[in-house]
Amino acid sequence: MTQTAYPDHEASRTLELLGPAPDNWVPDQPGIDHNVLIVGGGQTGCAFAFALRRAGIGRVSVIDAADDASTAGVWRTRARMNKLRTPKSLVGPEVGLPGLGFQAWYEARFGAAAYREIDRIPREQWADYLAWYREFLEIPIRYATRLIRIEPVGGHFRLHLEVNGSAKVETARKVLLCNGVAGNGGAFVPRVLAQLPASLVAHTSRAIDFAALRGKSVAVLGGAASAFDAAATALEAGATGVHLFVRRATLAAVPVSRARAYPGAYDNYFDLPDALRWAQALRFKRSGSTAPLDSIERVTRFPNFHLHPGAQWESAREEAGHIVAQVSDETFRFDFAIAGTGYFIDPSARPELAGFAPQIRLWRDQYTPPASDADEGLGAHPYLGAALEYLEKSPGQAPYLKDLHVYNPAGFVSAGVPVGDVPSMKRDIPAVVRRISRDLFLADIGLHAERLAAEIPADFDESAYASSVWQREASNA
């Protein structure tokens, strides 16, 4: 898709009314390659790159481990839903500029009536919109570039990268982690599946060859939307049968997050007491993530789909290339199993963070809930500041942590929304950019003081108005 494929008049007019982006006001520092390095070139990485540009912050670089744009992000790879799970009306990467939003993009291609007819955004069209957003705004992404390790050095970071398979070291003053659902941990695979041969099991975060599941029996573990979408994809690919096992006795029919979706709670969430934020996170976890109705209907239309609520896998073994599972006093035999079981949070599990992970303040360091509300998983989430920055476990021991901003789901307990998804963009992108701007400005306050006090060349001299200066008549002197 190119910028000239459609008449994006509204987007072009938006940029015209904004005017040119400000010049970079951040003073260069010797030995510093980037003012900000953004890890992840997906929807949020690109949105941050544009927002930082409009804030006059230059020397911003975006890296992505994917080989190229076609394999970057999740929308054409690991995402398997037909439609996004969020309402189409939510503010996304455009952050306050409707001409750059999905609606303007969609209406330019299909018309306003077509937009009114869709209830939620089709996944493939969301991917097309994000590609247009990146190209239209000319946001460069450095692909095949993987962050290996972040090394704090004085007032900046030494970044150990792998670029097209070769080691490279660069430096940055700020790092933004826009690296997705596993960005502060990893995919969670239950032990009962993890001990099986890798050829028989896959997590939904992986690329799965669904065509190879044609004619096979498949088990899916998990009750969230990703599990239902994986089950549907397997059935659509021709699996002979899919059994979906959910630990909860019933499926959550109402998203618990809907109760806190009004602006007062959303905008002021970081000012809530820790006890209330913890209670909300715990309530969400206990209620369970909700698959939208269309994801449920997508599987229930198949007669060879079987739902097992309140079912816990007790054991599983490999037998002659198959999985034999014991579930609630029943024995099942499957050719393949898919874990739609979510992700765990543990900064120490990430190689790029491992060197200083013990210094990061976690929720278990900050808040001790009543014994009845204890939760090890939630306690492992980092306790983030209002700009989604890491905080020190021990004040004064790791001051560099404030320059690492976490724009991924590790911020859930602190922020009250799934950070990195569309619902988080309206509030958190401007807040993070403002903090980055403030920190960079104050770090160079001496240079800025000199700039502010410097002599400003005059635009004109007295000759421009001398002929109009009132002269008192001599008789009145």
N, C-alpha and C positions, 0 to 999 in steps of 0.2 A: 504494500500500500504506500502511495506517495502523497505528499501534501496537496498535489494538484488534482488528485483523483475525484474530489468532490468540492463543491463551492462552500468552503468553511468560512463564510462571510462573518458569522458571529464571532468565531474564534479569532479571526484576523482583526476584526474591529476591537475586540477585547485587548489584544496586544497593542493596537494603535492607541487606544485610550490610556493604557497604562504608561505609554511612553517607554523610552529606552531604559534598560536596567541600569541602576547606579554603577559607577565605577567601583572597582575593588578598593575599599577604604582600609583594609587590614594591612598593616606594614609587614613587609617581608622580613623574615628572620633568617640569619645565616644557618644553613644546614637543614632547613625545614622544607620539605617537598610539598606538603599539603596543609592548608589551614584546617580542612575537614576531609576525612576519608569516610565515605559511605560504603558499608559492606552490604551488598545486595542491590541489584539493579531492577528489582520488581516494581510494583505499583508505588510502594512507599519510598524506596530509594530514589526513584525519579521525581516524586513529588517534593522530597526534601531538596534535591538538587535545584529544582526550579525555585523553591521558596528561598533558599540561601542566595541564589543569584539575585532575586528581587530585593533581598536585604543588603545587597552590596558586598557580600562576602565572596571573595574570589578564591582561586586555587582550591577548588572543591573537586574531588575525584570520586567516581563511582566504580566499584569493582564487582564482578560477578564470576562465580566459579564455573558457570555454564560455558560451553564452547562457543555459543553464539546466541543471538536473540531468539531463535526458533526453539531452543531448548531451555531458555531461562524461565524462572518463575514456575508457577504450578498450573497455570490455566490451560496449557496445552499438553501437560505431562501428567502430574499426579492428581489433579482435580478431576473428578469424574461425575460431578453433578450436572444436570442439564441446565439449571438456572442457579444464579447466585442465591444464597440463603437470606440475604439482607434486602430490605425494601429498596426499590429503585430510586426513591426520593432522597436517600441519604447523601450528604455531601461527601465527595470522595477526593481524588487527587487535585481537583480544581481549587479547593479550599478558598471559597469566597469569590471565585471568578466564574460565574455560570457559563460564560461563553466557551470555557475550556472543559466543561463537564460532560458527562455521558449523554445527558438529554440533548444538549446542543449538537453533539457529534451524531447521535442517532437520528435526530430530526433532519439534519443536513443530508442524510443518506436515504431515509425511508419515509420522512414526513411526520408531522405532528400527530396525525391521526394514528399512525402505526405505533408511535410511542405510547399514546393513551391506551392502546389495546394490550400492551404487555403488562403483566402483573409484577414480574421480577425480571432482572436482566439475564438474558441467555449467556451462558458461560463463554461460548466461542466469540460472541460479539463483544463481551467485556475484554477478552484478550485482544481483539482487533482494535478496540478503543485505546487500550494501554499502549499498543504498538504505535498508533497514531499520535498519542500524547507525547511519547518519547521522541518521535520523528519531527512532529510539528514544532515542538519546543527546543529541538536540537540539543538533546541531552546526551552527551557521549557516555558510553558504558565501555569499560575495559573488561572484555570477556576473557575466559580461560585464565582468570587471575584469582587465586585462592589465598585467603588469609590463614597463615599457619600459626603465628604466634604474635601476641602484642607484648612488647617489652617496654615498661616505663623507664624513661631516661631523663632525669631532671624535670624540666617543664614540658616535655613532649613525649611522644611514643616512637620507638623504633619498631617498624612493622615488617615482620618476616613473611614474605609472599612466595608463592609458587606461580610463576607466569609461564604459561605454555610448557610446563614441566621443568622449568629452570628456577633456581632459587634467586631471589632478589630481595634487597632490603630498602625500604623507603621510610620516610619520617612524616609525622602528622602531629598537629596540636590537639585536634579533636577527632574522635572516632564515633560514628553512628552505626549501631548494629541493627540493620534492617534485614536480618538474615533468616527470617521465617520461623516456623513453629518449633523447630529444633535448635534455635539459635542460642539457647541457654541450657541445653540438655540434649535430649535425643528421643528417638522413637521408643515407646514402651511396648515390649513384647512379653506377655505373661510367661512365667517360667515353664508352664506346662507345654507351651509351644516352642520356647527358646531351646529346649533340649532335643528337639526333633531335627533331622537333617535339613540343612538350609534349602535344599532343592524342593522340599515339601511345604515350605512356609514363606510367606511374605507379609510385610507390614504395608499398610495402605500408603505410607510415605514413599515407597519404592515404585519404580516402573515395573508393572506386572504384565506379562505376556498373556492377556486374556484370551487371545485366539487359541493358545495352547490348552486352554481349559475346556474347549469344545468336546462334548462327549464324556466329561468327567464330573465326579461328584465333588462339591466344594463346601467347606465349612467356613463361616465367617464369625469371628468373635467381636462383640461390641454392639452398643446400642445407639451410637451417635450417627450423624448424617453420613460420615465417611464410610461407616460399615454398611449402611443401606445402599449407598451409591456403588460400593464395590460389589455387593451382592447383585445389584441390578446389572452392572456391567458384565459380570460373569454369566448371568442368565441370558442377556442379550447376545453374548458371544457363543451361546449354544451349550452351556453346561447342562448336564442331564438332571441335576438337582442341586439346590443350594439350601443349606440349613444355617440360619442365623441365630446365634446364641447370645442372649442378653442376661446379665446377672440380675437386673431389676425385675420385679414381678410385673410391672406395667411400664409402658412407654410414657415419658413426660409429654403431655399434650400442650402445655403452656410454657414458653420460654421464660424461665425465672428472671432473666435479665430485663424483660419487658417492664417490670415494675420500677426499675430505676432509669428508665430511658427518657425522663423529662429533664429539661435544661437545668433546673435548680440542682438536682442531684448530680447530673452529668458534669456540669461546669465547676462544681465545688467539691468534687469527690475527694481531692487530696486534703481538704480541710476537715473531713470527717474524722472522728476519733478512730484510733486503730481497732478498738473492739468492734465498732460497727462495720468497718471495712472487712475485718476478718469474718464476722458473722455473715456478711453478704457473700463472700467467696465460698464459705462453707455451705451456705444454703444452695448456691449454684451447683457446687460439686455433688452434694447429696441428692439434689433433684435430677441431675444428669443432663447432659447435652441433648438437645432435641432435634430430631430429624424433621424437616418440613413435611407436610402432608403429601406433596407431590413425590417426594423420595420414597415414602411408604407405599403410595399407590403404584409407583414404578415397579416395585417388586411383587406386590400382592396380585397383580394381574397375571402372574405366572402360576399355573397350577403346581409346578414343581418347586415352588418356594415354600419353605417351612420355617416358621418363627418359633423359637423356644424361649419364652420369658421365664425369668427366675431360674435360669439354668447355669450351673457352674461346672466347668470341666474339672474333673477330679484327677484324671490321669490321661496320658496319651503315649503311644509308642509307635515306632515304625515296624511294619511287618510286610515283607515282600514288596517294598516300594510304596506302601499305602500307610495311612494313619489310622490306627485303631484307638478310639477315644471312649473313655468311660465318663458319662455325663448323667448325673442324677439317676443312678441305677439302670441306665440304658447303655448299650454298647453300639457305637456307630463306626462306620468304615468310610473313609474319605480318601480322595486322590490328592487333595491340596487343601491348605488352610490359609486364611487371610486374617491378619490381626488388625482390626479397626479399633484399636485400644488406646489411641491417643499418644501423648508424649509425657516424658518426665522432665522436671526442672532440676538441674544440678550444675551450676557454673563450673565446678571442678571437672565435669565430664567433657568440657570443651577444651581441646588442646590450646586454642588461642588465648583462653582465659586461665588455664590451669596454674600458671606461674604466680598469680596473685589472687586466685579465687578464695583462699582462706581469709583474705582481708575484706571481702565484700560482706556488707551487713545483710543478713537474711532476715526474713520475718520471724524465725525462731529466736534470733538474737534480740529482736525489738519488742516482741509481744508474747506473753504467756497466756494462752486462753484457759478457761476452766477445763478441768480434766475431761469433761463430757464433750468438749469442742476441740480437743486436740486433733491435729492432722499433720502427719509427717510430711506429706507431699506439699501442702500449702506452706508449711514452715520452711521448706527449702527454696521458696521463691525469694528473689532479691527484694529487699526493702528499698524502693526507689524514691528519689526526690521528685518534686513537682515537674521537673523537666526530664523525667524518666532517666535520671543519672544514677549511677551506682553511688552508694554512700559507704563510708568507712565503718568497719566493725569497731575499731578502736580509733577515736579521733586523733588525728595527727600522724598516724602510722602509714597511711596510703592516700595522701591528698590528691594524687593524680586520678583517682576513681571518678571524681566529679566531671572529668573530661571524656568519660565513656558513657554514651547515651544508649539506652536499651529500647529499641523500637520493635520488640517482638513479644510473643505471649508471656514471657517471663514477668512482664509488668502487670499481669492480670489482678493479683491480689491488691497491689498498690493502687492501680488505676481504675478498677471496676469495670473495664470493658476489655474485649479481646484485642490487646494492643497489636497493631500491625494490620488489622482488618479495617474495612471501610468505616465502621462506627467510631474508630479512634481518631480518624484523620482531622476532623473539624476542630477538635479541641487541642490535640496533642502536637500536631505539626507546628502551628504558630507558637505554642509554648516552648517547644524545644528550640526552634529557630531564634526566638527572643533571648533565651538563655545563652545559646552559643554566641550570639551577637554581643551580649553583655559581657560574657567571660573574656572574649577576645579583645573587646574594647578596654576593659579594666586591666587586663594583663599588660597592655601597652600604654597605660595611662600617661606615662611621662612623655612619650612621643606625641600622643594626642593633645596633651597640654601645650606642647610647643606648636603644634599645628593651629590650635584654637587661638593662641596668642600671637601668631605670626602676622606680620604686616600684610595687608591685602592691597594689591595694586589698584589704583584709582581708575575708574572707567572714563573720567573726564576731569578737566581742570576748570578754573574760574572763568575762563574765556567762554564757556558754554552758556553762561548766564549773566556775564558782566554787563551787557548792554541793557538788561532789564532791572538792574539794581536801582532802587529809588534813591535819587539824589535830592537832598534838601536845597531849596532855593536860597541863594545868598542873602536875600532880604529878610528871610525868616530865621537866619542863623543867630 
